[in-house]
Amino acid sequence: MGSALIEGPDGGLLLVANRRRDGRVDWTPPGGVIDEGEDVLGGLTREVEEETGLRVTEWEGPVYRVDAEAIDAGWHMHVEVHRAVAFEGDLHVEDPDGIVEEARFVPIEECDAVLRSSWLLLTEPIGAWIAERHLDLREYRYRVAGTARAEMTVTRL
């Protein structure tokens, strides 16, 4: 998987509202599954454009990677996160997967509140990046226990 950190002209961070299978909505940076045969940046560029209408023309990173394993639920997730250096286009949602319902640049001081509904494995790395704007590669590893999202617990390794 790939995920994008995209800062707007006024300094906000681009986040998208995702409608999950259980009906809940959570906010994340844009990104998604990299298709077989795609490299990470090619797939990430495609995902960002599908979800937001923006076309990233220059990337840096990866800035951080997240590795999470949910043995009970039977999944393993690896996400490579890159920062967009340059992009073009107009912000609009046309997600072919029908998951993204909204996309907007959230002021940095509001990101914490908007991301509050998301998992530690998402909020911790983003929070560190927002606080430091680091470009050195950071690695985050998590174990997820449980099978249903509402009951899952996340532990940083």
C-alpha positions as CSV (number, residue, x, y, z in Angstrom):
1,M,0.0,0.0,0.0
2,G,1.0,3.6,-0.5
3,S,-0.1,6.8,1.3
4,A,0.5,10.5,0.5
5,L,1.3,13.5,2.6
6,I,0.2,16.5,0.6
7,E,0.3,20.0,2.0
8,G,-1.9,22.7,0.5
9,P,-1.0,26.2,-0.5
10,D,-2.2,27.4,2.9
11,G,-0.3,24.7,4.8
12,G,-3.2,22.3,5.5
13,L,-2.8,18.5,5.1
14,L,-4.9,16.7,2.5
15,L,-7.2,14.2,4.2
16,V,-10.0,12.0,2.7
17,A,-13.1,10.7,4.4
18,N,-13.4,6.9,3.8
19,R,-16.7,5.1,4.2
20,R,-15.9,1.6,5.6
21,R,-17.8,-1.6,5.2
22,D,-19.3,-1.3,8.7
23,G,-20.7,2.1,7.8
24,R,-18.3,4.2,9.9
25,V,-16.3,7.1,8.3
26,D,-12.7,7.7,9.1
27,W,-10.2,10.3,7.8
28,T,-6.8,9.4,6.4
29,P,-4.3,10.8,3.9
30,P,-5.1,9.7,0.4
31,G,-3.6,6.4,-0.9
32,G,-4.4,2.7,-1.3
33,V,-3.5,-0.6,-2.7
34,I,-0.6,-0.7,-5.2
35,D,-1.7,-2.9,-8.1
36,E,0.4,-5.8,-9.3
37,G,3.0,-4.6,-11.8
38,E,2.9,-1.0,-10.4
39,D,5.8,0.6,-8.6
40,V,4.9,2.3,-5.3
41,L,5.1,5.9,-6.7
42,G,3.2,5.0,-9.9
43,G,0.4,3.3,-7.9
44,L,0.4,6.1,-5.3
45,T,0.1,8.8,-8.0
46,R,-2.8,6.8,-9.5
47,E,-4.5,6.4,-6.1
48,V,-4.2,10.1,-5.2
49,E,-5.6,11.2,-8.6
50,E,-8.5,8.7,-8.3
51,E,-9.4,9.8,-4.8
52,T,-8.8,13.6,-5.0
53,G,-8.4,14.7,-8.6
54,L,-4.9,15.9,-7.9
55,R,-1.9,14.7,-9.9
56,V,1.3,14.6,-8.0
57,T,4.2,15.5,-10.3
58,E,7.1,15.2,-7.8
59,W,7.5,13.0,-4.7
60,E,10.1,12.7,-1.9
61,G,10.6,9.9,0.5
62,P,9.5,7.5,1.7
63,V,9.1,9.6,4.8
64,Y,7.9,6.6,6.9
65,R,6.7,3.1,6.7
66,V,4.0,1.3,8.7
67,D,3.9,-2.4,9.1
68,A,1.0,-3.9,11.0
69,E,0.0,-7.5,11.5
70,A,-3.4,-8.7,12.7
71,I,-2.9,-12.4,13.3
72,D,-6.4,-13.0,14.7
73,A,-8.0,-11.3,11.7
74,G,-5.7,-12.8,9.2
75,W,-4.1,-9.7,7.6
76,H,-0.8,-8.0,7.3
77,M,-0.5,-4.4,6.1
78,H,2.6,-2.7,4.8
79,V,2.3,1.0,3.9
80,E,5.0,3.2,2.4
81,V,4.3,7.0,2.9
82,H,5.7,9.6,0.6
83,R,5.4,13.4,0.6
84,A,4.2,15.3,-2.4
85,V,6.6,18.0,-3.4
86,A,4.5,19.3,-6.4
87,F,1.0,18.6,-7.7
88,E,-1.5,20.0,-10.1
89,G,-5.2,19.9,-10.7
90,D,-8.4,20.7,-8.9
91,L,-9.5,18.9,-5.7
92,H,-12.6,16.7,-6.4
93,V,-13.6,13.2,-5.5
94,E,-14.3,10.6,-8.2
95,D,-13.2,7.4,-6.3
96,P,-13.9,4.4,-8.6
97,D,-13.9,2.2,-5.5
98,G,-16.7,4.3,-3.9
99,I,-14.9,4.5,-0.6
100,V,-13.7,8.2,-0.5
101,E,-16.7,10.5,0.2
102,E,-14.8,13.8,0.7
103,A,-11.4,15.3,0.4
104,R,-10.1,18.5,1.9
105,F,-7.0,20.3,3.1
106,V,-7.4,20.3,6.9
107,P,-5.5,23.0,8.8
108,I,-2.6,21.5,10.7
109,E,-4.0,22.6,14.1
110,E,-7.2,20.7,13.3
111,C,-5.6,17.4,12.1
112,D,-5.5,15.9,15.5
113,A,-9.3,16.3,16.0
114,V,-10.2,15.1,12.5
115,L,-7.9,12.0,12.8
116,R,-9.1,11.1,16.3
117,S,-11.4,8.4,14.9
118,S,-8.5,6.6,13.2
119,W,-6.1,4.0,14.5
120,L,-2.9,4.6,16.5
121,L,-1.1,3.0,13.5
122,L,-2.2,5.9,11.4
123,T,-2.3,8.8,13.9
124,E,1.1,8.2,15.6
125,P,3.2,8.4,12.5
126,I,1.3,11.3,11.1
127,G,1.5,13.2,14.4
128,A,5.2,12.7,14.5
129,W,5.6,13.9,10.9
130,I,3.4,17.0,11.5
131,A,5.4,17.9,14.6
132,E,8.8,17.5,13.0
133,R,8.4,17.5,9.2
134,H,11.1,14.9,9.2
135,L,12.5,13.6,5.9
136,D,14.6,10.8,7.4
137,L,12.9,7.4,7.0
138,R,11.1,6.2,10.1
139,E,9.7,2.7,10.6
140,Y,6.6,2.0,12.7
141,R,5.6,-1.6,13.6
142,Y,2.3,-2.6,15.2
143,R,0.5,-5.7,16.3
144,V,-3.3,-5.7,16.1
145,A,-5.3,-8.1,18.3
146,G,-8.9,-9.1,17.8
147,T,-11.1,-9.9,14.8
148,A,-13.7,-7.1,14.7
149,R,-12.6,-3.5,14.2
150,A,-14.6,-2.2,17.2
151,E,-12.8,-4.7,19.5
152,M,-9.3,-4.6,18.0
153,T,-6.4,-3.2,20.1
154,V,-3.3,-1.8,18.6
155,T,0.1,-2.2,20.2
156,R,3.3,-0.5,18.9
157,L,6.3,-2.9,18.7
